[in-house]
Amino acid sequence: MRISMQILYEELAGFYPERRKIRGWNTFKYWGVLTLHEKQGEIAEDYVILGRAAEFDRYKIPDTCGVICLGRYEGEINKSQEWIFLSETAELEEVQQILQNTFRRYLLWEESLCLALRRNEDVESYCRVSIPIFNNPIFVHDGNFEIIASVNEMEGQVSWNYEKDSGKKTVTMETMNDIKVSPDYQESLKTRGPQIFPSQQFGYRGLYVNFWSEHMFLGRICINELGREFRESDYPLIEYLAEYVMAALERGCLMQAGDSRDLEQSFYELLQHGNTDESLLMMRLKYQNWDSSDSYQCIRLQINNRDLSTHAVAYTCRRLENMFAGLYAFPFEEGIAIIADLTRINCAKDEFMQRFAVFLREGIFKAGFSGDGADFMNLRYYYQQCTAALLMGEKEDPSFWIYKFQDYSVSYLFYQGCRTLAPEMYCEPGILLLKKYDGDHGTDFFDTLRVFLENDRNIAHTAQKLYVHRSTLLYRLEKISKITGLNLDDYGVRFKVMLSIEILKAK
């Protein structure tokens, strides 16, 4: 492996070197070190030449060679050559030994990387053999923020989330939430080549290279500045390592999710158009180890622009699938569509809902839940249920995390009806008269009637709920009867009145 003059300069730091830098100082150019001696023949190109200052006038040093000079050289220096100057008191043999060991270490590193590539080893192998080069924690994650490799972990480093069901490591939800609101991190997802991520985010700097397939972000390799401070040479070195890791990933070593996403296409067609090739759907369900007769539930997860800008959508989908067996998640219409096979989930439904609620709180998400379905060809209708639950839940209970369609079905029915006609046009006229009377006279007869009907016309319970005396309630009910002209002993009238009250509440 060729190495740069910058690497040698850093290795000789104990000798307090001075340098003559030219363009390309940090480029890998040199194969090894040659020490000048009296019987020196022709000097090979692309080597670093070591010698004392007085010796260099005797030899013609090729333009492509670098020079490490012990003592102050008084002759003319070739402008195309890179020079390092050490004290004339430095021991030549000691310097030579350091340089030879340095070239040997990087040669062995290159051989280890090549061997890992030939054997098609996992990405962690590439990172593990790189520990002596960087002396810092090294990790690789894919575009879904699943940790492909993490080696040389140190105290103070951000911890990973371990999903015991899948055996995979991911970025924790807490870290992902920090990433979502970090402009620096969002910008870092657009970069190419080696870059430094500032310490404000995690308490230490990170040196990273993103992986790209044309314009698609595939993940990154990152080194955390916890073991030693970053050096100038680390920039091309991490880029060199990243090329090997990317080559391994392009071979299909680990970057892929490990399962076919064909089922997503069938689900997408059902949600978008209401139909799909049924035989193909059955085959894809079988590949997923699902059955067409399984019970399922649709969930819509609400996302926002910051999730889209940080690749958090893909992370969230894979994180959910890792958390729960029997879950399938994918982006759909500016949200995340989740199909939960209730027959296959790895826990009771109550436990599933509890764990899902924790996930929502940690990720600052909201979700709508459909009822239970039994025919995957009806998937679209159940997805409309969870979408409706999310819509109505946010209107009526904005502080909640979970919205179940069964809790908002009546509200949604009224909401849909009121999109074509004004709400008042569905109402019992007597109730509209009561609302107008309250507005004109500052009374609260409408609310009194609502509580009275909610308590099955029980006088004692209603008075208690309204904090009024029994006689006061009886007076109000007599006034309500006169204003509305309604016979509340008639079930049909009561039904229309209760519907009117709900419609006006949802208005």
DRENDOTOR-539987 format. One line per 3 residues: number of its first residue (from 1); for each residue x, y, z of C-alpha. Coordinates in Angstrom, 2 decimals, always signed. Example, Ala and Ser with C-alpha at 12.3 -4.5 7.8 and 13.67 -1.06 7.14 Angstrom:
BEGIN
1) +12.30/-4.50/+7.80 ~ +13.67/-1.06/+7.14
// end
This chain:
BEGIN
1) +0.00/+0.00/+0.00 ~ +1.23/+3.47/-0.80 ~ +1.06/+5.97/+2.04
4) +1.33/+9.75/+2.29 ~ +4.02/+12.04/+3.63 ~ +1.43/+13.29/+6.12
7) +1.27/+9.84/+7.76 ~ +5.07/+9.76/+8.12 ~ +5.11/+13.31/+9.45
10) +2.62/+12.29/+12.17 ~ +4.60/+9.15/+13.03 ~ +7.75/+11.25/+13.50
13) +6.03/+13.75/+15.81 ~ +8.39/+12.79/+18.67 ~ +11.29/+14.27/+16.68
16) +9.53/+17.65/+16.30 ~ +9.73/+17.60/+12.50 ~ +9.43/+20.53/+10.13
19) +7.93/+20.06/+6.70 ~ +7.88/+21.49/+3.24 ~ +4.35/+20.83/+2.03
22) +3.28/+20.91/-1.57 ~ -0.07/+20.16/-3.18 ~ -1.04/+16.53/-2.61
25) +0.86/+16.23/+0.68 ~ -1.87/+13.96/+2.09 ~ -2.08/+11.77/-1.04
28) -0.96/+8.13/-0.93 ~ +2.20/+8.18/-3.09 ~ +5.04/+6.19/-1.54
31) +5.79/+2.46/-1.52 ~ +8.47/+2.38/+1.14 ~ +11.63/+3.96/+2.55
34) +15.18/+3.86/+1.16 ~ +18.21/+4.98/+3.22 ~ +21.11/+6.66/+1.39
37) +24.50/+4.95/+1.58 ~ +27.89/+5.21/-0.19 ~ +27.24/+2.43/-2.71
40) +23.78/+3.73/-3.57 ~ +22.89/+3.01/-7.18 ~ +19.96/+4.41/-9.10
43) +17.20/+5.48/-6.75 ~ +13.74/+4.03/-7.40 ~ +10.81/+6.34/-7.94
46) +7.85/+6.71/-5.56 ~ +9.91/+6.00/-2.44 ~ +10.74/+8.11/+0.59
49) +14.48/+8.76/+0.76 ~ +16.06/+9.01/+4.22 ~ +19.49/+10.52/+4.75
52) +21.62/+13.18/+6.37 ~ +21.68/+16.67/+4.91 ~ +25.29/+16.45/+3.69
55) +24.57/+13.32/+1.63 ~ +21.84/+14.59/-0.66 ~ +24.13/+16.59/-2.99
58) +25.78/+13.29/-4.07 ~ +22.60/+11.79/-5.49 ~ +19.94/+12.62/-8.00
61) +16.62/+12.17/-6.22 ~ +13.73/+11.46/-8.64 ~ +10.98/+14.08/-8.74
64) +8.41/+11.51/-7.53 ~ +10.30/+10.73/-4.32 ~ +9.77/+12.27/-0.91
67) +12.70/+13.23/+1.31 ~ +13.31/+12.93/+5.05 ~ +16.43/+14.89/+5.88
70) +18.39/+14.81/+9.15 ~ +19.85/+18.28/+9.52 ~ +19.44/+21.48/+7.57
73) +19.94/+21.01/+3.81 ~ +21.52/+24.07/+2.20 ~ +21.18/+23.00/-1.44
76) +18.43/+23.69/-3.90 ~ +15.19/+21.79/-3.22 ~ +13.15/+20.42/-6.10
79) +9.80/+22.26/-6.05 ~ +7.88/+19.07/-6.87 ~ +9.26/+17.12/-3.89
82) +7.87/+16.80/-0.36 ~ +10.45/+17.19/+2.42 ~ +10.48/+16.53/+6.16
85) +13.35/+17.94/+8.22 ~ +14.52/+16.40/+11.51 ~ +17.26/+17.48/+13.87
88) +20.77/+16.46/+12.81 ~ +21.12/+14.79/+16.23 ~ +18.32/+12.33/+15.46
91) +19.45/+8.67/+15.28 ~ +19.24/+7.55/+11.67 ~ +18.63/+3.91/+12.60
94) +15.80/+4.83/+14.98 ~ +14.09/+6.97/+12.34 ~ +14.56/+4.24/+9.77
97) +12.96/+1.67/+12.08 ~ +9.92/+3.91/+12.68 ~ +9.46/+4.47/+8.96
100) +9.79/+0.77/+8.08 ~ +7.32/-0.20/+10.80 ~ +4.88/+2.40/+9.52
103) +5.01/+1.12/+5.94 ~ +4.69/-2.46/+7.21 ~ +1.62/-1.62/+9.33
106) -0.25/-0.06/+6.41 ~ +0.78/-2.87/+4.07 ~ -0.62/-5.42/+6.51
109) -3.81/-3.36/+6.81 ~ -4.27/-3.36/+3.05 ~ -3.65/-7.12/+2.90
112) -6.24/-7.70/+5.62 ~ -8.82/-5.61/+3.77 ~ -8.13/-7.43/+0.51
115) -8.41/-10.80/+2.25 ~ -11.76/-9.82/+3.79 ~ -13.03/-8.78/+0.39
118) -11.88/-12.04/-1.27 ~ -13.57/-14.08/+1.45 ~ -16.72/-11.95/+1.25
121) -16.57/-11.39/+5.02 ~ -19.04/-9.22/+6.94 ~ -18.51/-5.47/+7.28
124) -17.44/-5.80/+10.90 ~ -14.29/-7.63/+9.69 ~ -13.17/-4.55/+7.73
127) -13.75/-2.33/+10.75 ~ -12.02/-4.71/+13.16 ~ -8.75/-4.83/+11.17
130) -8.84/-1.02/+11.01 ~ -8.74/-0.46/+14.78 ~ -4.89/-0.12/+14.91
133) -5.08/+2.51/+12.15 ~ -7.64/+4.81/+13.77 ~ -7.53/+3.86/+17.50
136) -11.12/+5.06/+17.87 ~ -14.60/+3.49/+17.77 ~ -15.71/+2.63/+14.23
139) -19.25/+1.88/+13.13 ~ -21.27/+1.49/+9.95 ~ -25.01/+1.95/+9.56
142) -27.25/+1.48/+6.55 ~ -29.85/+3.85/+5.13 ~ -32.37/+2.58/+7.69
145) -29.99/+3.43/+10.57 ~ -29.50/-0.25/+11.38 ~ -26.00/-0.84/+12.72
148) -24.14/-3.13/+10.33 ~ -20.90/-3.02/+12.33 ~ -19.63/-1.46/+15.54
151) -16.13/-2.14/+16.88 ~ -13.80/-0.74/+19.54 ~ -16.71/+0.81/+21.45
154) -15.63/+3.18/+24.23 ~ -17.12/+4.86/+27.28 ~ -19.05/+7.98/+26.40
157) -20.11/+6.71/+22.99 ~ -23.77/+6.87/+21.98 ~ -25.34/+3.50/+22.77
160) -27.25/+1.32/+20.33 ~ -30.70/-0.16/+20.66 ~ -30.64/-3.97/+20.55
163) -33.76/-5.68/+19.19 ~ -33.77/-9.13/+20.77 ~ -36.42/-10.46/+18.38
166) -34.38/-9.70/+15.26 ~ -30.89/-9.72/+16.79 ~ -30.20/-6.34/+15.12
169) -28.76/-3.13/+16.53 ~ -30.24/+0.24/+15.60 ~ -29.82/+3.86/+16.54
172) -31.93/+4.50/+19.66 ~ -35.15/+6.46/+19.33 ~ -33.71/+9.14/+21.63
175) -30.76/+9.59/+19.26 ~ -33.08/+9.60/+16.25 ~ -35.20/+12.34/+17.83
178) -32.03/+14.42/+18.31 ~ -31.08/+13.79/+14.69 ~ -34.49/+14.93/+13.43
181) -34.13/+18.42/+14.94 ~ -30.44/+18.88/+14.15 ~ -29.76/+21.08/+11.09
184) -26.10/+19.95/+11.19 ~ -27.09/+16.30/+10.94 ~ -29.58/+16.96/+8.17
187) -26.86/+18.72/+6.19 ~ -24.46/+15.86/+6.86 ~ -26.82/+13.48/+5.03
190) -26.16/+15.37/+1.79 ~ -22.35/+15.27/+1.79 ~ -19.85/+13.25/-0.19
193) -16.29/+12.41/+0.77 ~ -14.78/+12.53/+4.29 ~ -16.39/+15.08/+6.60
196) -16.27/+16.08/+10.28 ~ -19.45/+16.16/+12.33 ~ -19.16/+18.72/+15.17
199) -19.13/+17.77/+18.85 ~ -22.25/+19.77/+19.83 ~ -24.57/+16.89/+18.91
202) -23.06/+13.97/+20.81 ~ -20.26/+15.47/+22.92 ~ -17.50/+14.30/+20.58
205) -16.63/+14.75/+16.92 ~ -17.27/+12.18/+14.23 ~ -15.33/+11.63/+11.02
208) -17.59/+10.04/+8.43 ~ -18.09/+9.12/+4.79 ~ -21.59/+8.62/+3.35
211) -22.37/+5.76/+0.97 ~ -24.23/+6.66/-2.20 ~ -25.74/+4.80/-5.12
214) -26.08/+7.64/-7.61 ~ -28.44/+9.94/-5.67 ~ -29.62/+7.39/-3.10
217) -28.22/+7.57/+0.45 ~ -27.25/+4.03/+1.52 ~ -25.66/+4.67/+4.92
220) -22.31/+5.75/+6.32 ~ -19.09/+4.74/+8.03 ~ -18.14/+6.84/+11.03
223) -15.23/+7.11/+13.45 ~ -15.82/+8.70/+16.87 ~ -13.11/+10.90/+18.37
226) -12.91/+9.16/+21.75 ~ -9.62/+7.21/+21.77 ~ -7.31/+9.80/+20.23
229) -7.68/+13.13/+18.45 ~ -8.26/+13.07/+14.72 ~ -5.23/+13.59/+12.49
232) -4.98/+15.12/+9.07 ~ -4.16/+11.71/+7.61 ~ -7.43/+10.23/+8.90
235) -9.40/+11.91/+6.12 ~ -7.95/+9.95/+3.17 ~ -7.62/+6.84/+5.36
238) -11.35/+6.66/+6.18 ~ -12.09/+7.26/+2.51 ~ -9.79/+4.35/+1.65
241) -11.58/+2.11/+4.17 ~ -14.98/+3.29/+2.91 ~ -14.12/+2.11/-0.62
244) -13.58/-1.43/+0.66 ~ -16.73/-1.39/+2.77 ~ -18.77/-0.07/-0.16
247) -17.32/-2.78/-2.40 ~ -18.44/-5.37/+0.13 ~ -21.89/-3.85/+0.34
250) -22.25/-3.73/-3.43 ~ -21.58/-7.46/-3.49 ~ -24.71/-7.83/-1.39
253) -22.76/-8.67/+1.73 ~ -25.00/-6.94/+4.28 ~ -26.57/-3.72/+3.09
256) -29.77/-5.40/+2.00 ~ -32.66/-5.83/+4.37 ~ -32.45/-9.61/+4.14
259) -36.00/-10.14/+2.90 ~ -37.96/-9.43/-0.24 ~ -40.09/-6.30/-0.28
262) -42.41/-7.63/-2.98 ~ -45.33/-7.74/-0.53 ~ -45.05/-3.97/-0.27
265) -46.05/-3.68/-3.92 ~ -49.22/-5.73/-3.39 ~ -50.13/-3.75/-0.26
268) -49.46/-0.48/-2.06 ~ -51.77/-1.45/-4.93 ~ -54.52/-2.39/-2.48
271) -54.23/+0.87/-0.56 ~ -53.93/+3.02/-3.66 ~ -56.40/+1.35/-6.02
274) -58.38/-1.12/-3.93 ~ -57.30/-4.15/-5.96 ~ -54.27/-6.25/-6.83
277) -53.43/-9.62/-8.36 ~ -54.91/-11.91/-5.71 ~ -52.84/-14.98/-6.62
280) -49.65/-12.89/-6.47 ~ -50.73/-11.46/-3.11 ~ -51.30/-14.95/-1.70
283) -47.85/-16.05/-2.89 ~ -46.19/-13.00/-1.34 ~ -48.03/-13.48/+1.94
286) -46.78/-17.05/+2.02 ~ -43.21/-15.86/+1.42 ~ -43.66/-13.56/+4.43
289) -44.85/-16.61/+6.44 ~ -48.32/-15.05/+6.63 ~ -51.58/-16.72/+5.67
292) -54.50/-15.27/+3.73 ~ -56.84/-16.22/+6.58 ~ -54.83/-14.35/+9.24
295) -56.46/-11.56/+11.23 ~ -54.82/-8.17/+10.68 ~ -55.00/-4.53/+11.68
298) -54.03/-1.38/+9.75 ~ -52.13/+1.45/+11.40 ~ -51.27/+4.86/+9.99
301) -48.28/+6.59/+11.55 ~ -48.15/+10.34/+11.17 ~ -44.81/+11.80/+10.09
304) -43.59/+15.31/+9.32 ~ -41.03/+17.04/+7.11 ~ -38.15/+16.55/+9.55
307) -38.66/+12.76/+9.35 ~ -38.39/+12.95/+5.57 ~ -35.29/+15.17/+5.63
310) -33.31/+12.86/+7.93 ~ -34.20/+9.47/+6.38 ~ -36.08/+8.76/+9.61
313) -38.99/+7.18/+7.72 ~ -36.91/+4.20/+6.59 ~ -35.42/+3.93/+10.09
316) -38.89/+3.95/+11.67 ~ -40.20/+1.26/+9.32 ~ -37.29/-1.10/+9.96
319) -37.30/-0.38/+13.69 ~ -40.96/-1.38/+13.95 ~ -40.40/-4.55/+11.94
322) -37.48/-5.44/+14.19 ~ -39.55/-4.82/+17.32 ~ -42.53/-6.94/+16.31
325) -42.77/-10.16/+14.37 ~ -45.78/-10.04/+12.06 ~ -45.43/-6.34/+11.25
328) -44.94/-4.84/+7.80 ~ -44.26/-1.09/+7.44 ~ -43.63/+1.15/+4.45
331) -43.98/+4.82/+3.41 ~ -47.38/+5.70/+1.99 ~ -48.99/+9.08/+1.18
334) -46.81/+11.25/+3.46 ~ -47.14/+8.81/+6.32 ~ -46.20/+5.26/+7.22
337) -48.61/+2.42/+6.51 ~ -48.33/-0.51/+8.91 ~ -50.01/-3.88/+8.45
340) -49.98/-5.89/+11.67 ~ -50.71/-9.61/+11.23 ~ -52.41/-10.19/+14.58
343) -52.07/-13.95/+14.12 ~ -48.28/-13.68/+13.83 ~ -47.30/-10.93/+16.27
346) -44.98/-12.24/+18.98 ~ -47.14/-11.12/+21.92 ~ -50.74/-10.75/+23.09
349) -52.67/-7.89/+21.49 ~ -52.86/-5.91/+24.76 ~ -49.09/-6.18/+25.16
352) -48.64/-5.21/+21.52 ~ -50.68/-2.04/+22.07 ~ -48.74/-1.19/+25.24
355) -45.36/-1.64/+23.55 ~ -46.55/+0.30/+20.51 ~ -47.69/+3.15/+22.76
358) -44.21/+3.32/+24.32 ~ -42.69/+3.44/+20.82 ~ -45.00/+6.33/+19.88
361) -44.12/+8.32/+22.99 ~ -40.40/+7.79/+22.48 ~ -40.57/+8.80/+18.83
364) -43.06/+11.65/+19.38 ~ -45.46/+10.02/+16.91 ~ -49.23/+9.71/+16.66
367) -51.06/+6.79/+15.08 ~ -54.55/+5.78/+13.98 ~ -55.69/+2.14/+14.39
370) -58.32/+0.32/+12.36 ~ -60.57/-2.47/+13.53 ~ -59.56/-6.10/+12.97
373) -59.73/-7.37/+9.37 ~ -59.95/-10.92/+8.06 ~ -59.62/-10.51/+4.28
376) -56.49/-8.85/+2.89 ~ -58.38/-7.88/-0.28 ~ -60.37/-5.45/+1.93
379) -57.17/-3.82/+3.17 ~ -58.05/-0.44/+1.69 ~ -61.19/-0.08/+3.80
382) -59.35/-0.85/+7.03 ~ -56.62/+1.61/+6.10 ~ -59.34/+4.24/+5.58
385) -60.48/+3.44/+9.11 ~ -57.08/+4.12/+10.68 ~ -56.72/+7.29/+8.58
388) -60.14/+8.46/+9.80 ~ -59.22/+7.63/+13.41 ~ -56.07/+9.75/+13.13
391) -58.00/+12.64/+11.55 ~ -60.77/+12.72/+14.16 ~ -58.50/+11.89/+17.09
394) -56.26/+14.87/+16.41 ~ -59.32/+17.13/+16.22 ~ -60.96/+15.87/+19.41
397) -58.07/+14.64/+21.57 ~ -54.86/+16.34/+20.36 ~ -52.92/+15.32/+23.48
400) -53.38/+11.56/+22.84 ~ -50.85/+9.30/+21.07 ~ -53.16/+6.48/+19.91
403) -56.50/+6.85/+18.15 ~ -58.72/+3.77/+17.61 ~ -61.39/+3.91/+14.94
406) -63.97/+2.35/+17.26 ~ -63.66/+5.43/+19.51 ~ -64.19/+7.93/+16.69
409) -66.49/+6.13/+14.23 ~ -69.59/+8.20/+15.16 ~ -67.64/+11.47/+15.04
412) -66.27/+10.49/+11.64 ~ -69.76/+9.67/+10.40 ~ -70.96/+13.15/+11.36
415) -67.80/+14.74/+9.98 ~ -68.31/+13.09/+6.58 ~ -71.99/+14.04/+6.51
418) -71.22/+17.66/+7.31 ~ -68.89/+17.93/+4.34 ~ -71.88/+17.99/+1.96
421) -74.52/+19.78/+4.08 ~ -74.25/+22.32/+6.86 ~ -74.40/+20.51/+10.26
424) -77.55/+22.41/+11.28 ~ -79.45/+20.93/+8.33 ~ -79.25/+17.46/+9.92
427) -80.49/+18.67/+13.32 ~ -83.86/+18.49/+15.03 ~ -85.32/+22.03/+14.70
430) -86.22/+22.18/+18.39 ~ -82.55/+21.78/+19.33 ~ -81.61/+24.70/+17.08
433) -84.23/+26.81/+18.86 ~ -82.69/+25.80/+22.19 ~ -79.18/+26.81/+21.04
436) -80.50/+30.18/+19.86 ~ -82.32/+30.75/+23.14 ~ -79.10/+30.08/+25.09
439) -77.27/+32.56/+22.90 ~ -79.90/+35.26/+23.31 ~ -80.46/+34.84/+27.07
442) -77.10/+33.59/+28.40 ~ -78.61/+30.29/+29.64 ~ -77.13/+26.79/+29.37
445) -80.23/+24.74/+28.60 ~ -78.49/+22.91/+25.70 ~ -75.84/+21.52/+28.05
448) -78.49/+20.64/+30.64 ~ -80.40/+18.61/+28.04 ~ -77.21/+16.86/+26.89
451) -76.28/+15.76/+30.44 ~ -79.90/+14.73/+31.12 ~ -79.95/+12.40/+28.11
454) -76.43/+11.07/+28.76 ~ -77.65/+9.98/+32.21 ~ -80.71/+8.17/+30.82
457) -83.07/+10.97/+32.07 ~ -82.20/+10.15/+35.69 ~ -83.04/+13.30/+37.69
460) -80.77/+12.58/+40.66 ~ -77.71/+11.69/+38.60 ~ -78.19/+14.65/+36.27
463) -78.53/+17.14/+39.14 ~ -75.40/+15.71/+40.72 ~ -73.42/+16.03/+37.47
466) -74.58/+19.61/+36.94 ~ -74.08/+20.59/+40.61 ~ -77.63/+21.96/+40.85
469) -80.61/+21.31/+43.16 ~ -83.30/+18.87/+42.01 ~ -85.90/+21.66/+41.85
472) -83.57/+23.77/+39.69 ~ -83.15/+20.89/+37.26 ~ -86.92/+20.30/+37.08
475) -87.43/+24.00/+36.33 ~ -84.85/+23.87/+33.52 ~ -86.41/+20.75/+31.98
478) -89.84/+22.41/+31.97 ~ -88.35/+25.44/+30.19 ~ -86.57/+23.18/+27.68
481) -89.87/+21.43/+26.92 ~ -91.62/+24.76/+26.28 ~ -88.80/+26.14/+24.08
484) -88.34/+23.00/+21.94 ~ -91.81/+21.49/+21.97 ~ -90.13/+18.04/+22.08
487) -91.63/+14.94/+23.70 ~ -88.61/+13.26/+25.26 ~ -90.69/+10.24/+26.25
490) -90.72/+9.27/+22.58 ~ -87.65/+7.14/+21.72 ~ -87.58/+8.37/+18.11
493) -87.52/+11.98/+19.28 ~ -84.78/+11.26/+21.82 ~ -82.70/+9.52/+19.13
496) -82.95/+12.54/+16.80 ~ -82.12/+14.90/+19.68 ~ -79.04/+12.89/+20.69
499) -77.86/+12.78/+17.08 ~ -78.35/+16.54/+16.82 ~ -76.34/+17.12/+20.00
502) -73.45/+14.98/+18.68 ~ -73.52/+16.75/+15.32 ~ -73.37/+20.18/+16.96
505) -70.56/+18.98/+19.26 ~ -68.52/+17.84/+16.25 ~ -69.20/+21.06/+14.32
// end
